[in-house]
Amino acid sequence: MALLYRAELNPTKLELLNTWLPDRPWYQGPAVPDLRRVVSYRFDDPEGEVGIETLIVQDGDGPLHQVPLTYRGAPLDSHERWLVGTSEHSVLGLRYVYDACGDPVYASVLACTIVTGAGQAEEFLEVDGRLERRDPAMSVRGSGAPGADAPRIVAVAGVDDGDPTLFRAGSLELAVVRILDRVREADAPNLTGSWDGQPAALLLAYAR
């Protein structure tokens, strides 16, 4: 379950990405972007400590960029390379925002989702002390089988920050597609997603 709040962020997620994204080697767009959120999906951290959200963003009519992020209440040791920035959350306080491809919690949840055929987290909005379920903006699904054994992941290594971004996570190599410019296929366990206006499922990530 992903618990959301009616809250303000300063700076906003898009403001952080407008500064951070142009320095990525896989970015395709203007030097000073004006990004908009197209859609997003969330995963659930079983420990309830780390927020996990993937944004799909676009500048004008340019390509769709997939940006998985993790949100933490304290800095992640030795992960400065993956820090997108910090933001003040009006409910939760200071949040450290990371490129999730360097975060072992994201790697673990992504691997589990792919291997077990799971989907995105259910989203609940806290309103006046009660929880209201919110319909997800998009649908994602792993290609694996329920009950399959997912690897235990405690660290991420060997990151190749291209498109796709490749990294070692336990016994798997995970790949996160960055530019969603076409329908791709993967002859491997994978994660796909679709949303209103994008009826054909797009390849988002895969494992090998």
C-alpha positions in Angstrom: 0.0 0.0 0.0 1.3 3.5 -0.9 0.1 6.1 1.6 -0.2 9.6 0.1 -0.8 13.0 1.7 -2.3 16.2 0.7 0.9 18.1 0.9 3.2 20.6 -0.7 6.8 20.0 -1.8 9.4 22.7 -2.1 11.0 22.3 -4.6 8.5 20.1 -6.4 9.5 16.8 -8.0 9.4 18.4 -11.5 11.5 21.3 -10.4 14.1 18.9 -9.1 14.0 16.9 -12.4 14.2 20.0 -14.5 17.7 20.6 -13.0 18.8 17.0 -12.6 17.6 15.3 -15.8 19.7 17.3 -18.4 22.9 15.9 -16.9 21.9 12.3 -17.5 23.7 10.5 -20.4 20.4 9.0 -21.6 18.4 12.3 -21.6 16.9 13.5 -24.8 15.6 17.1 -24.7 16.5 20.8 -24.3 19.2 22.0 -22.0 16.6 23.8 -19.9 13.5 21.6 -19.9 10.0 22.4 -18.8 8.8 19.0 -17.8 5.3 17.8 -17.3 4.2 14.6 -15.6 2.5 12.3 -18.1 1.7 9.5 -15.6 3.2 7.7 -12.7 3.1 4.5 -10.7 4.2 3.4 -7.3 5.7 0.4 -5.6 5.3 -0.6 -1.9 8.3 -0.8 0.4 7.5 -3.8 2.6 9.3 -2.1 5.5 7.2 1.1 5.0 10.2 3.3 5.2 11.0 4.3 1.6 8.6 5.9 -0.9 9.0 4.4 -4.3 7.5 6.3 -7.3 8.2 6.2 -11.0 7.5 9.3 -13.0 7.0 9.3 -16.8 7.7 12.9 -17.9 7.9 14.8 -21.1 9.0 18.2 -22.4 6.6 19.5 -25.0 6.1 16.8 -27.6 9.5 15.2 -27.0 10.2 11.6 -25.9 8.8 10.1 -22.8 11.4 9.7 -20.0 11.0 7.1 -17.3 12.4 8.2 -13.9 12.1 5.9 -10.9 12.6 7.8 -7.7 12.9 6.9 -4.0 12.0 9.2 -1.1 13.8 8.8 2.2 13.7 10.6 5.5 17.5 10.4 5.9 20.4 10.3 3.5 21.5 6.9 2.1 25.1 6.3 3.1 27.6 6.3 0.2 24.9 7.1 -2.4 25.6 10.8 -3.1 26.0 9.9 -6.8 22.3 9.0 -6.9 20.9 12.0 -5.0 18.5 14.0 -7.2 18.0 16.6 -4.5 16.2 17.4 -1.3 12.7 18.7 -0.9 10.7 20.0 2.1 7.4 18.0 2.5 4.8 19.9 4.3 3.7 16.8 6.3 6.8 14.5 6.4 9.5 17.2 6.6 12.8 17.0 4.7 12.9 14.3 2.1 16.0 13.0 0.3 15.1 12.2 -3.3 17.2 9.5 -5.1 17.5 8.1 -8.6 16.0 4.7 -7.7 18.3 2.8 -9.9 21.0 3.2 -7.3 18.7 2.3 -4.3 18.7 -1.3 -3.1 15.1 -1.0 -1.8 13.9 -0.2 -5.3 16.0 -2.9 -6.8 14.5 -5.5 -4.4 10.9 -4.4 -5.0 11.4 -4.2 -8.8 13.0 -7.7 -8.9 10.1 -9.1 -6.8 7.5 -7.5 -9.0 9.0 -8.9 -12.2 9.7 -12.4 -10.8 6.3 -12.9 -9.1 4.1 -11.3 -11.7 2.9 -8.5 -9.3 1.7 -5.0 -10.1 1.8 -1.5 -8.8 1.0 -0.6 -5.2 -2.6 0.3 -4.2 -2.7 4.0 -3.5 -4.5 5.5 -0.5 -4.8 9.2 0.2 -5.1 10.4 3.9 -8.0 12.8 4.2 -9.0 14.2 7.6 -7.6 11.1 9.4 -9.2 8.5 7.1 -7.8 6.7 4.1 -9.4 7.0 0.7 -8.4 4.6 -2.1 -7.3 6.4 -5.3 -7.5 4.7 -8.7 -4.0 4.2 -10.2 -3.0 6.4 -13.1 -1.5 3.5 -14.9 -1.4 -0.3 -14.8 1.9 -2.2 -14.6 2.5 -6.0 -14.4 5.5 -8.3 -14.0 5.6 -11.3 -16.3 6.5 -13.9 -13.7 4.4 -16.3 -11.6 2.8 -15.7 -8.2 4.7 -17.5 -5.5 8.0 -17.6 -7.4 11.1 -17.0 -5.3 12.5 -13.5 -5.7 16.2 -12.9 -4.9 17.1 -11.1 -1.6 18.8 -7.9 -2.5 20.9 -5.7 -0.1 23.0 -3.7 -2.5 23.2 -2.5 -6.1 26.5 -2.8 -8.1 28.0 -2.4 -11.5 25.6 0.4 -12.7 25.7 1.3 -16.4 23.7 4.6 -16.5 22.6 4.4 -20.1 19.3 3.5 -21.8 18.5 1.0 -20.5 20.1 1.6 -17.2 21.7 -1.7 -16.2 22.7 -2.8 -12.7 23.5 -5.9 -10.7 21.1 -6.7 -7.9 21.7 -10.0 -6.1 21.7 -12.9 -8.7 20.0 -10.7 -11.3 21.0 -8.0 -13.8 18.1 -5.5 -13.9 17.5 -3.1 -16.8 15.3 0.0 -16.6 14.2 1.5 -19.9 14.7 5.2 -19.8 13.2 6.4 -23.2 9.7 5.1 -23.8 9.7 6.0 -27.5 8.4 2.7 -29.0 6.9 -0.6 -28.1 9.9 -2.8 -27.3 10.1 -6.6 -26.6 12.3 -8.4 -24.1 13.0 -12.1 -24.3 13.3 -12.2 -20.5 11.2 -11.7 -17.4 9.9 -8.1 -17.6 7.7 -5.3 -16.4 5.2 -3.7 -18.7 2.8 -0.8 -18.3 -0.1 1.0 -20.0 -2.4 4.0 -19.3 -5.2 5.9 -20.9 -3.9 7.3 -24.2 -1.3 4.5 -24.3 -3.2 1.3 -24.8 -0.3 -0.8 -26.0 1.8 -2.1 -23.1 5.3 -0.6 -23.1 8.3 -2.4 -21.8 9.4 -0.6 -18.6 12.1 -3.0 -17.2 13.4 -6.5 -17.4 15.6 -9.0 -15.6 18.2 -11.4 -16.8 
